[in-house]
Amino acid sequence: MEEREISLKDLFDVVWKGKFLIIVMSAAFLLVAFTASIVYDNMTSQITTVVTMQWSGISAGNYPDGTRYEYTEAIEPYIITAAIAKTELEGMNAGDVRSNLVLDPIVPNDIATLIQQAIENGEQMSYYATNYRLTLNNGGLNISVNEGRDLLNNILEEFRSDFEKKYINQRIILDYTNTDFASYDYIEAYEILNQQVNLVDSIMNLRVSEDPGFVGQISGDRGIGFSDILVQTSLLKSLELNQIISRTNTYMLSKDVDYLITKYTYDVDVKQLELDKQEAKEADIQLLLNNYEGETATIIIPGVDNDLTIDTYYQTLLKSIIELQSSIAELQQDINYLQMQIDRLKGEDIDFNVTLQQQEDEAVIVEAAISSANTKLDTIVSDANELLVQYNDYITSSIIKPLMAPEYQSNVNVKLYSAIGLLAGAGLSVVIVLFKHDWEK
């Protein structure tokens, strides 16, 4: 085989003559590599974020109510469906998103080492993560990076909202202040308003015990806390509500006297039945006490000269009859009071001297007080609900919180693959140019 030598100058001349072929092939390979890497990157690109979950019980693998927490099932399909609608992604369903959504626990290195050592020693060790990596394969869903970010944020928001509904305290207070009080008697209007105030008080007292220092911003940029709501309900009770009930009972105000007599008569019958039951129980226990021969128990206390002798069952009987007697006395007082109200309504109480004109005048005052109380209570309930919404959002924001904004993750280094394509095209074209030159010779 004949051997030929070629100088660097001759080699450069050969390559220079084939420069157009080299440029075209290099550009073609660069374009193919760049396009292929972009397409593949779009198909496999991901959006990821890190979420911390810090509710009571998660370190033991439980939800706040004690049910089992499975991170693989934490994000339900209906949560994803709501997030899709919020992101306005048409033609996409929860199944597609769920198959491209992964929630992975993040295990610290020291914990992972301990788990590995426990496995090697044949021991069992349980660890429940509180930090998780949430990854969305936006490439697999054929959506843009921005759409993927929005969808991931909305999934977290819907997950927080669902968690709040299930495990965080009641979000709003039911509002009964839109009731048409014209169709109710004065005593009934008072009961409705009083129950509404009690409902507000019970929820506000609970929140004060949880976080007494919480302050929210309600309408008009007013800073207000749970204790402020309690002050308002207390004033409402002491002013309007007390005025309504005291004037109604003192002057026997009613829009329908016959109905009120019927109602009180029924209440007397109910309480009388309960009184008869309690008196029968009292008689039975009194009989047991009168004929009791029971046994005693002696308790020896070290270091004490006198032993303690007690009869536990006898003491139980005494406690029961005392409770019954107290209940009987209360029922009897209630019956007497209701009977007095009935007599006054019928005009049979000689000590009750109220004219019709007085009743009409007082009814006007009571109706005004009911209207005023209703208006004020409507504002109180509205402020309390707005405060509760802010408080619950504050609670869930610390329980389920992203530690970083959703970030785009590329699985392909486009620049590297493009450079490889360029070099491959250039190298192959140079070989072709040299081979062509050698072949022509």
C-alpha positions in Angstrom: 0.0 0.0 0.0 1.4 3.3 -1.0 2.0 5.8 1.8 1.6 9.5 1.2 2.6 12.4 3.3 0.7 15.7 3.6 1.9 18.8 5.2 -0.2 20.9 7.5 -0.4 23.6 4.8 -1.8 21.1 2.3 -4.2 19.8 4.9 -5.4 23.4 5.7 -5.8 24.0 1.9 -7.9 20.9 1.5 -10.1 21.8 4.4 -10.4 25.4 3.2 -11.6 24.2 -0.2 -14.3 22.2 1.4 -15.3 24.9 3.8 -18.8 25.2 2.4 -19.6 21.6 2.9 -18.1 21.8 6.4 -20.2 24.8 7.3 -23.4 23.3 5.9 -23.0 20.0 7.6 -22.0 21.6 10.9 -25.0 23.9 10.8 -27.3 21.0 9.9 -26.0 18.9 12.8 -26.2 21.9 15.1 -29.8 22.5 14.1 -30.8 18.9 14.5 -29.1 18.5 17.9 -30.7 21.8 19.1 -34.2 21.0 17.9 -34.0 17.4 19.2 -32.8 18.6 22.7 -35.5 21.3 22.8 -38.3 18.8 21.9 -37.0 16.2 24.4 -36.6 18.8 27.0 -40.2 20.0 26.5 -41.4 16.4 26.8 -39.6 15.8 30.1 -39.4 19.2 31.7 -40.6 19.5 35.3 -41.8 22.1 37.8 -40.8 21.4 41.4 -41.2 23.0 44.8 -40.6 22.0 48.5 -43.5 22.0 50.9 -43.4 21.8 54.7 -46.4 20.3 56.6 -46.4 21.1 60.3 -49.7 20.0 61.9 -50.1 18.2 65.2 -49.8 14.4 64.6 -47.8 14.4 61.4 -44.7 13.3 63.1 -46.6 10.1 64.0 -48.1 9.7 60.6 -51.5 11.0 61.4 -53.9 13.8 60.5 -55.1 16.1 63.3 -58.2 14.0 63.9 -56.0 10.8 64.4 -56.7 9.2 61.0 -53.8 7.8 59.0 -51.8 10.2 56.8 -50.6 8.7 53.5 -48.6 11.2 51.5 -49.2 9.2 48.3 -53.0 9.8 48.7 -52.9 13.3 50.3 -53.7 15.2 47.1 -57.2 13.9 46.2 -58.6 14.0 42.6 -61.2 16.6 43.5 -58.4 18.9 44.7 -56.7 18.6 41.3 -60.0 19.1 39.4 -60.5 22.4 41.3 -56.9 23.5 40.6 -57.3 22.7 36.9 -60.5 24.8 36.7 -58.8 27.6 38.6 -55.8 27.5 36.2 -58.3 27.5 33.2 -56.7 24.5 31.5 -59.3 23.2 29.1 -59.3 19.6 28.0 -57.3 18.3 31.0 -58.5 15.9 33.6 -57.4 15.0 37.1 -56.2 11.6 36.0 -53.7 13.1 33.6 -52.4 15.5 36.2 -52.2 12.9 38.9 -50.1 10.6 36.7 -47.7 13.4 36.2 -47.6 14.7 39.8 -45.3 13.2 42.5 -45.1 14.0 46.2 -41.8 12.7 47.6 -40.8 12.8 51.3 -37.5 14.5 52.0 -35.4 12.5 54.5 -32.5 14.3 56.2 -29.1 12.6 55.8 -28.7 11.9 59.5 -32.1 10.2 59.6 -31.4 8.2 56.5 -28.2 7.0 58.2 -30.0 5.9 61.3 -32.6 4.1 59.2 -29.9 2.3 57.4 -28.2 1.3 60.6 -31.5 0.0 62.0 -32.0 -2.1 58.9 -28.5 -3.6 59.2 -29.1 -4.4 62.8 -32.4 -6.1 62.0 -34.4 -3.4 63.9 -37.5 -1.4 62.8 -37.5 2.3 62.7 -40.4 4.6 61.6 -39.9 8.1 60.3 -42.6 10.4 59.0 -41.3 13.3 57.0 -42.6 16.8 57.4 -40.9 18.2 54.3 -41.9 17.0 50.8 -40.8 17.7 47.2 -43.8 18.2 44.9 -43.0 17.7 41.3 -45.2 18.3 38.2 -44.2 16.9 34.8 -45.4 19.8 32.7 -43.7 18.3 29.7 -45.8 15.1 30.0 -48.9 17.3 30.3 -47.9 19.3 27.2 -48.3 22.7 29.0 -45.9 25.6 29.2 -43.6 26.2 32.2 -45.7 29.2 33.3 -48.9 27.1 33.1 -47.2 24.4 35.1 -46.2 26.9 37.8 -49.7 28.2 38.0 -51.2 24.7 38.2 -48.8 23.7 40.9 -49.5 26.8 43.0 -53.3 26.2 42.6 -52.9 22.6 43.6 -51.2 23.7 46.8 -53.8 26.4 47.5 -56.7 23.9 47.0 -54.9 21.4 49.2 -54.6 24.0 52.0 -58.3 24.9 51.6 -59.4 21.3 51.7 -57.3 20.7 54.8 -58.8 23.7 56.5 -62.3 22.5 55.8 -61.6 19.1 57.2 -59.3 19.7 60.2 -59.3 23.4 61.1 -62.0 25.0 63.2 -65.3 26.2 61.8 -64.7 28.9 59.2 -67.8 31.0 59.6 -70.7 31.6 62.0 -74.2 31.0 60.8 -76.1 34.3 60.6 -79.7 34.4 61.8 -79.9 38.2 61.8 -81.7 38.3 58.5 -84.8 36.8 60.2 -88.1 38.5 59.7 -88.8 39.4 63.3 -92.2 40.8 62.4 -93.5 37.3 62.2 -92.2 36.4 65.7 -93.5 37.3 69.1 -91.3 39.5 71.3 -90.1 36.6 73.5 -89.2 34.5 70.4 -87.3 37.4 68.9 -85.3 37.7 72.1 -84.5 34.0 72.0 -83.3 34.1 68.4 -81.0 37.1 69.1 -79.8 35.6 72.4 -78.9 32.3 70.7 -77.0 34.2 68.0 -75.0 36.1 70.6 -74.2 32.8 72.5 -73.1 31.2 69.2 -70.7 34.1 68.6 -69.4 34.1 72.2 -68.7 30.3 72.2 -66.6 30.5 69.0 -64.8 33.7 70.0 -64.0 32.3 73.5 -62.5 29.2 71.8 -60.3 31.4 69.6 -59.2 33.6 72.4 -57.9 30.5 74.3 -56.1 29.4 71.1 -54.5 32.7 70.2 -55.4 35.7 72.4 -53.0 38.1 70.6 -54.3 37.5 67.0 -55.4 40.8 65.3 -57.1 40.9 61.9 -57.9 43.7 59.5 -61.6 44.0 58.7 -63.6 46.5 56.7 -62.3 50.0 56.9 -58.8 48.8 57.9 -59.8 48.4 61.5 -57.6 46.2 63.6 -59.7 43.9 65.7 -59.2 40.7 67.8 -61.4 38.0 69.2 -61.7 39.7 72.6 -63.0 42.9 70.8 -65.9 40.8 69.4 -66.6 39.5 72.9 -66.7 43.1 74.3 -69.3 44.0 71.6 -71.5 41.0 72.4 -71.3 41.7 76.1 -72.5 45.3 75.5 -75.3 44.1 73.3 -76.5 41.7 76.0 -76.4 44.2 78.8 -78.1 46.9 76.8 -80.5 45.9 74.1 -81.1 42.2 74.9 -81.7 42.8 78.7 -84.1 45.6 77.8 -86.0 43.4 75.4 -86.5 40.5 77.9 -87.1 42.7 81.0 -89.7 44.9 79.4 -91.4 41.9 77.6 -91.7 40.0 80.9 -92.5 42.9 83.1 -95.3 44.2 81.0 -96.4 40.8 79.5 -95.9 42.0 76.0 -97.2 39.7 73.2 -98.5 39.9 69.7 -100.7 36.8 70.3 -101.7 36.4 73.9 -103.7 33.2 73.3 -100.7 31.6 71.6 -98.4 32.6 74.4 -100.8 31.2 77.0 -100.8 27.9 75.1 -97.0 27.9 74.9 -96.6 28.5 78.6 -99.2 25.9 79.4 -97.3 23.3 77.3 -94.1 24.3 79.0 -95.7 23.7 82.4 -96.9 20.3 81.3 -93.4 19.3 80.1 -91.7 20.5 83.3 -94.4 18.9 85.5 -93.8 15.5 83.8 -90.0 15.9 84.4 -90.8 16.9 88.0 -92.9 13.8 88.6 -90.0 11.6 87.3 -87.5 13.3 89.5 -89.7 13.0 92.6 -90.3 9.3 91.8 -86.5 8.8 91.7 -86.1 10.7 94.9 -88.6 8.5 96.7 -86.8 5.3 95.5 -83.4 6.5 96.7 -84.9 7.7 100.0 -86.3 4.3 100.5 -82.9 2.7 99.9 -81.4 5.1 102.4 -84.0 4.4 105.1 -83.5 0.6 104.8 -79.8 0.7 104.1 -77.7 -1.9 106.0 -74.6 -1.7 103.8 -71.0 -2.5 104.4 -68.1 -0.3 105.3 -64.6 -0.3 104.0 -61.6 0.5 106.2 -58.6 2.3 104.8 -55.3 2.0 106.7 -53.0 4.9 106.2 -49.4 4.3 107.2 -48.2 6.7 109.9 -51.7 7.6 111.0 -53.1 6.2 114.3 -56.8 6.3 113.4 -58.0 4.2 110.4 -60.4 5.8 107.9 -63.7 4.0 107.6 -66.1 4.8 104.7 -69.1 3.4 103.0 -68.8 4.4 99.3 -72.2 3.2 98.2 -74.0 5.1 101.0 -72.2 8.2 100.0 -73.2 7.7 96.4 -76.8 7.5 97.4 -76.6 10.6 99.4 -75.0 12.5 96.5 -77.7 11.3 94.1 -80.6 12.4 96.3 -79.0 15.8 96.9 -78.7 16.3 93.1 -82.3 15.2 92.6 -83.6 17.5 95.3 -81.8 20.4 93.7 -83.2 19.6 90.3 -86.7 19.2 91.8 -86.5 22.6 93.4 -85.5 24.2 90.1 -88.3 22.6 88.3 -90.8 23.7 90.9 -89.6 27.2 90.6 -89.8 27.2 86.8 -93.4 25.8 87.0 -94.4 28.5 89.5 -92.9 31.2 87.3 -94.7 30.0 84.2 -98.0 29.6 86.1 -97.6 33.2 87.2 -97.0 34.3 83.6 -100.2 32.5 82.5 -102.2 34.1 85.3 -101.0 37.5 84.3 -101.8 36.9 80.6 -105.3 35.8 81.6 -105.7 38.8 83.9 -106.1 36.6 87.0 -103.1 38.0 88.9 -104.4 40.7 91.3 -100.8 41.9 91.8 -100.3 42.7 88.1 -101.5 46.2 87.3 -100.5 47.2 83.8 -102.8 49.1 81.5 -103.3 48.5 77.8 -101.8 51.9 77.0 -98.7 51.0 79.0 -98.3 47.8 77.1 -98.7 49.5 73.7 -96.0 52.1 74.7 -93.6 49.5 75.9 -94.2 47.4 72.7 -92.9 50.3 70.6 -89.8 50.5 72.8 -89.2 46.8 72.6 -89.6 46.7 68.8 -87.1 49.5 68.4 -84.7 47.6 70.7 -85.1 44.4 68.6 -84.4 46.3 65.4 -81.3 48.0 66.9 -80.0 44.7 68.4 -80.5 43.0 65.1 -78.6 45.6 63.2 -75.7 45.6 65.6 -75.6 41.9 65.8 -75.5 41.7 62.0 -72.3 43.9 62.0 -70.8 41.8 64.8 -71.4 38.5 63.0 -70.0 40.0 59.7 -66.8 41.2 61.5 -66.4 37.9 63.4 -66.7 35.9 60.2 -64.2 38.1 58.4 -61.8 37.7 61.4 -62.3 33.9 61.4 -61.5 33.7 57.7 -58.3 35.6 58.2 -57.4 33.5 61.3 -58.0 30.2 59.5 -55.9 31.4 56.5 -53.2 32.4 59.0 -53.3 28.9 60.6 -53.2 27.0 57.4 -50.5 29.1 55.9 -48.1 28.0 58.7 -49.4 24.3 58.6 -49.0 23.8 54.8 -46.4 26.2 53.4 -44.2 26.1 50.3 -40.5 26.7 51.2 -39.6 27.9 47.7 -41.4 29.2 44.6 -42.0 26.5 41.9 -38.9 26.2 39.8 -38.4 24.9 36.3 -36.1 21.8 36.1 -34.6 20.9 32.7 -33.5 17.3 32.1 -31.5 18.2 29.0 -28.5 20.5 28.7 -29.5 22.2 25.4 -26.1 24.0 25.1 -24.1 20.8 25.6 -26.1 18.8 23.1 -26.0 21.6 20.6 -22.2 21.8 21.0 -21.9 18.1 20.6 -24.0 18.3 17.4 -21.8 21.1 16.1 -18.6 19.2 16.8 -20.0 16.0 15.3 -21.1 17.8 12.1 -17.8 19.6 11.8 -15.7 16.4 12.4 -17.7 14.3 10.0 -17.7 17.0 7.3 -13.9 17.3 7.6 -13.5 13.5 7.3 -15.7 13.6 4.1 -13.7 16.5 2.7 -10.4 14.6 3.3 -11.8 11.4 1.9 -13.1 13.1 -1.2 -9.7 14.8 -1.7 -7.9 11.4 -1.3 -10.4 9.7 -3.6 -9.9 12.2 -6.4 -6.2 11.7 -6.3 
